[in-house]
Structures are given as structure tokens and as C-alpha cells.
Amino acid sequence: MRRTNLIPADLAVHSRFTFKTQFDYLLFLSAVVMFTFFLLILIFQLIGIGFFTFQGKIQARKVASITGALSENKRIKKNLAGQIEGWQEKAALAKERVVYLKEAMEQDILWSRVLEKLNSFVPARLWMKKLSLDKKLITIKGNAYNNLLISTFMSNLSNSNFFTNVNLSYIKKTKAKTSKKDEAKVGGDREVIEFEIACRLLDSDIGDIEIKSE
């Protein structure tokens, strides 16, 4: 059936979107659909890019936070390691001090017993001025009024069961200061003999020492 346009040609409204054939209409419609499809794809891509960009920023913040926490943990670990090392050094020093104090206490006990016995060996008119004890080596410095007193003192040490290797290091004459009372009697500072004796301790018990000569 053929359609007849009854509207006069001068009254007809001509549009630029008027399609001459149905193929042109379908072609236009296909172009619109394709444009809309690609536009939607572009919108979804932009949305996806924006979403992943936002997620990336969140993850970057998390990574930065974790990195900061790791740095802080490393700093704390380093400080703790330094503190532990300091405590270990203090513990080692304290241990050394305990050993030193223990040895010193034993040395003091030994020294007091040695002094007690040495006093029993000293003859009259001989006196000790300085004593030193290095492990088992004893150095005795003193004064006497004559050589016989020094010889007697060394004999007492040698004949005991506690001292050995008794040797006279040196002997010399010197002046000993006297009190005003004694100075009036002797007429000034009195001449004495200064000596030094070195000997060693034996491993025998101090309590078993007996003087064999006076």
C-alpha cells in the first residue's frame, strides 16, 4: 500500500533528522547505541580508576603507618638491646666485685691472723713500721736497736711452721725521732737500724704455728 502525503509541500516541516530510508534510521540508531555503550564503558572505567586510586591512597597510608611502626619497633629494639648489654656489663661487674670482696674478706681474715702471729715473733726493742701482703709474699719494714734483734726476728720467722724463704732485703742505719722525755735521756734522736725482710707464707694452718726460738 502506498502512502500519499496530503499536506501541501509549502506547509510541510522539513527536519534535518528526517531519514530518507529505514536503513539510514537503523544506522543512526546503531551509532547512538554504540556511542552510549562506549560512554558507559568510559564512565565505569573512570569510576574504577577513581575507586582504585582511592584504595591505593588508603593502602599507601597503611604502608606508611606500618613502616613507621617498624621503625619505632627497631628503635625500641635497639634501645632494649643497649639496655640489656648495659645490664649484662653491670652484672659482670657486680660478679667481679663479689669475687673481689670475697677474696678481700678472706685476705683480711688471713691478714689479721698473720699480724697476730707476727706480733708474737717480734722481739723486744724491735718494731715493725710497714707490712705488705701480696698473695703469699710478705714484706716487713721496721727498725731495731741492733743487728742481733733483726737476726732473732728472722730466726723466729724461719723456725715457725708458717713462714719460709726468709730473706733480708736491706739494712741501714738511720735516726729515729724520740720524745722530749727520751731526747733528754739519750741527748737527741737515737740511732737505729732500718731493715726490710721478705718471706713467704706456707700452706699450713696459722693456728699450728709454734715459735721454736725466742
Backbone torsions as a table, in degrees:
resi	resn	phi	psi	omega
1	MET	NA	135.5	-177.5
2	ARG	-103.2	131.3	178.9
3	ARG	-89.1	144.1	178.9
4	THR	-118.3	126.2	179.5
5	ASN	-83.4	112.1	-177.8
6	LEU	-88.3	-6.9	-179.9
7	ILE	-78.3	134.2	179.2
8	PRO	-60.6	152.4	-176.1
9	ALA	-64.7	-32.3	-178.7
10	ASP	-77.9	-17.6	179.1
11	LEU	-95.8	-12.3	-178.0
12	ALA	-72.1	137.7	179.7
13	VAL	-93.3	118.8	-179.4
14	HIS	-93.2	127.7	179.5
15	SER	-112.8	146.8	179.0
16	ARG	-71.5	-17.6	179.8
17	PHE	-94.3	12.0	178.1
18	THR	-74.3	124.0	-178.7
19	PHE	-93.9	134.3	-179.4
20	LYS	-74.0	-37.4	-178.0
21	THR	-131.0	165.8	178.4
22	GLN	-68.5	-29.9	177.5
23	PHE	-63.6	-39.7	177.7
24	ASP	-63.9	-39.2	179.1
25	TYR	-64.0	-45.0	179.8
26	LEU	-64.9	-37.4	179.2
27	LEU	-65.5	-42.1	178.2
28	PHE	-65.1	-43.0	-179.8
29	LEU	-63.1	-39.1	178.3
30	SER	-64.8	-39.5	179.1
31	ALA	-63.8	-40.8	179.5
32	VAL	-64.9	-42.5	179.9
33	VAL	-63.5	-43.5	-179.9
34	MET	-65.4	-41.8	178.4
35	PHE	-62.7	-43.7	179.1
36	THR	-63.7	-40.2	-179.8
37	PHE	-63.6	-47.5	179.3
38	PHE	-66.8	-33.8	177.0
39	LEU	-64.5	-43.0	177.7
40	LEU	-63.0	-41.3	178.0
41	ILE	-60.6	-43.8	179.9
42	LEU	-62.9	-41.7	178.6
43	ILE	-62.6	-45.7	179.1
44	PHE	-63.2	-37.4	177.5
45	GLN	-64.6	-43.5	178.7
46	LEU	-63.6	-41.2	177.3
47	ILE	-62.7	-43.6	178.9
48	GLY	-63.2	-43.1	178.7
49	ILE	-62.3	-43.3	178.5
50	GLY	-63.0	-41.7	180.0
51	PHE	-64.3	-47.7	-179.6
52	PHE	-68.0	-32.7	175.4
53	THR	-63.9	-43.6	177.8
54	PHE	-63.4	-43.9	177.3
55	GLN	-63.3	-36.4	178.1
56	GLY	-64.1	-40.4	177.6
57	LYS	-63.8	-40.9	178.1
58	ILE	-62.9	-44.9	179.5
59	GLN	-65.4	-36.8	178.5
60	ALA	-64.2	-39.9	176.7
61	ARG	-63.6	-41.9	177.9
62	LYS	-62.6	-43.5	178.6
63	VAL	-62.1	-42.6	178.7
64	ALA	-63.6	-39.2	178.4
65	SER	-65.3	-43.4	179.7
66	ILE	-65.1	-40.4	178.5
67	THR	-62.3	-42.8	176.8
68	GLY	-62.8	-40.8	178.7
69	ALA	-64.7	-39.9	178.2
70	LEU	-64.3	-41.5	178.0
71	SER	-62.9	-41.6	178.1
72	GLU	-64.5	-41.0	178.1
73	ASN	-64.0	-38.8	177.3
74	LYS	-63.9	-41.5	178.9
75	ARG	-64.0	-43.6	178.4
76	ILE	-64.4	-40.8	178.9
77	LYS	-62.6	-41.2	179.1
78	LYS	-64.4	-42.6	178.4
79	ASN	-64.1	-42.2	178.8
80	LEU	-64.5	-39.9	178.1
81	ALA	-62.3	-41.0	177.1
82	GLY	-64.5	-40.7	178.4
83	GLN	-65.4	-42.7	179.3
84	ILE	-62.6	-42.2	178.4
85	GLU	-63.1	-40.7	177.3
86	GLY	-63.4	-41.7	178.1
87	TRP	-64.3	-39.6	178.9
88	GLN	-63.9	-41.3	177.7
89	GLU	-64.2	-41.3	178.3
90	LYS	-65.2	-39.4	178.7
91	ALA	-64.0	-43.1	178.6
92	ALA	-63.8	-40.9	178.6
93	LEU	-65.1	-40.8	178.5
94	ALA	-64.1	-38.6	177.4
95	LYS	-63.0	-43.6	178.0
96	GLU	-62.7	-39.3	179.2
97	ARG	-66.0	-39.1	178.1
98	VAL	-62.3	-44.7	178.6
99	VAL	-62.6	-42.7	-179.9
100	TYR	-63.4	-44.9	-179.5
101	LEU	-64.7	-38.4	178.1
102	LYS	-63.0	-46.2	178.5
103	GLU	-65.0	-38.1	-179.8
104	ALA	-65.2	-40.5	178.5
105	MET	-63.9	-43.1	177.4
106	GLU	-64.2	-39.1	179.1
107	GLN	-64.8	-40.5	178.8
108	ASP	-63.6	-41.8	178.2
109	ILE	-62.6	-45.4	179.0
110	LEU	-62.9	-42.7	-177.7
111	TRP	-63.5	-40.9	179.5
112	SER	-65.0	-38.0	178.9
113	ARG	-71.1	-36.0	176.9
114	VAL	-64.6	-43.3	178.3
115	LEU	-60.8	-40.1	179.7
116	GLU	-60.7	-44.1	-179.2
117	LYS	-72.8	-38.1	179.6
118	LEU	-61.6	-39.5	178.6
119	ASN	-60.6	-32.4	180.0
120	SER	-75.3	-17.1	-180.0
121	PHE	-91.4	-16.2	-173.5
122	VAL	-76.9	122.0	176.8
123	PRO	-75.6	164.9	178.7
124	ALA	-63.7	148.8	178.7
125	ARG	68.9	21.2	171.0
126	LEU	-134.1	136.0	-179.1
127	TRP	-140.2	148.2	-179.9
128	MET	-92.4	137.7	-179.6
129	LYS	-106.0	-34.9	-176.2
130	LYS	-150.1	136.5	178.2
131	LEU	-128.6	144.1	174.1
132	SER	-139.5	138.8	-178.0
133	LEU	-125.1	114.9	177.5
134	ASP	-119.1	100.8	-172.7
135	LYS	56.1	-105.7	-178.4
136	LYS	-110.7	5.6	179.8
137	LEU	-96.9	125.5	-179.5
138	ILE	-114.8	132.0	174.4
139	THR	-115.4	125.8	-176.9
140	ILE	-118.9	122.1	173.7
141	LYS	-113.3	138.0	-178.3
142	GLY	-165.2	-175.0	178.8
143	ASN	-129.3	151.5	176.0
144	ALA	-146.7	162.5	-177.9
145	TYR	-87.0	-16.1	176.6
146	ASN	-157.2	167.8	-177.8
147	ASN	-68.9	-28.7	-178.8
148	LEU	-63.9	-36.3	178.2
149	LEU	-65.9	-39.1	177.8
150	ILE	-66.0	-42.2	178.7
151	SER	-62.6	-41.2	178.7
152	THR	-64.2	-42.5	179.1
153	PHE	-61.7	-43.9	179.1
154	MET	-66.6	-35.5	178.0
155	SER	-66.2	-41.1	177.4
156	ASN	-60.6	-40.5	178.6
157	LEU	-67.3	-43.8	-177.3
158	SER	-67.5	-36.7	-177.2
159	ASN	-83.5	-2.2	177.4
160	SER	-81.3	168.9	177.2
161	ASN	-95.8	17.5	-173.7
162	PHE	-123.4	-26.7	-177.6
163	PHE	-116.5	149.2	177.3
164	THR	-147.4	168.2	-179.7
165	ASN	53.7	48.6	180.0
166	VAL	-78.8	118.4	-177.2
167	ASN	-132.7	145.6	176.4
168	LEU	-90.2	115.1	-177.1
169	SER	-75.9	-48.4	175.7
170	TYR	-160.2	163.8	178.3
171	ILE	-148.5	137.2	179.6
172	LYS	-157.4	155.2	178.2
173	LYS	-86.6	143.5	179.5
174	THR	-152.0	177.8	178.8
175	LYS	-105.9	132.7	177.7
176	ALA	-107.1	131.6	179.2
177	LYS	-70.2	138.2	-179.8
178	THR	-118.4	163.0	177.5
179	SER	-72.9	166.3	179.6
180	LYS	-60.7	-35.5	179.2
181	LYS	-65.1	-47.5	179.7
182	ASP	-71.8	-31.5	-179.4
183	GLU	-62.9	-35.6	178.2
184	ALA	-67.3	-29.9	-178.2
185	LYS	-77.8	-46.0	-173.5
186	VAL	-95.4	-9.4	178.1
187	GLY	77.1	45.1	178.2
188	GLY	118.2	-170.7	178.6
189	ASP	-63.5	136.7	-175.7
190	ARG	-88.9	144.8	178.5
191	GLU	-80.2	129.6	178.4
192	VAL	-129.9	173.0	178.3
193	ILE	-111.6	119.8	177.1
194	GLU	-91.4	139.3	-176.6
195	PHE	-143.1	164.3	172.2
196	GLU	-139.8	128.9	-179.7
197	ILE	-120.8	137.1	175.7
198	ALA	-117.6	136.3	177.6
199	CYS	-151.4	170.9	-178.0
200	ARG	-122.2	152.8	178.0
201	LEU	-85.1	141.2	171.2
202	LEU	-87.9	166.0	-179.2
203	ASP	-83.2	-0.7	-179.1
204	SER	-71.1	160.6	-178.5
205	ASP	-68.8	139.1	-178.9
206	ILE	-64.0	-34.0	-177.3
207	GLY	-67.8	-15.5	-178.5
208	ASP	-92.2	4.4	-177.3
209	ILE	-71.1	135.6	174.2
210	GLU	-132.6	136.4	178.5
211	ILE	-82.8	123.4	-178.2
212	LYS	-94.6	-14.5	176.4
213	SER	-145.7	149.0	-178.6
214	GLU	-100.6	NA	NA
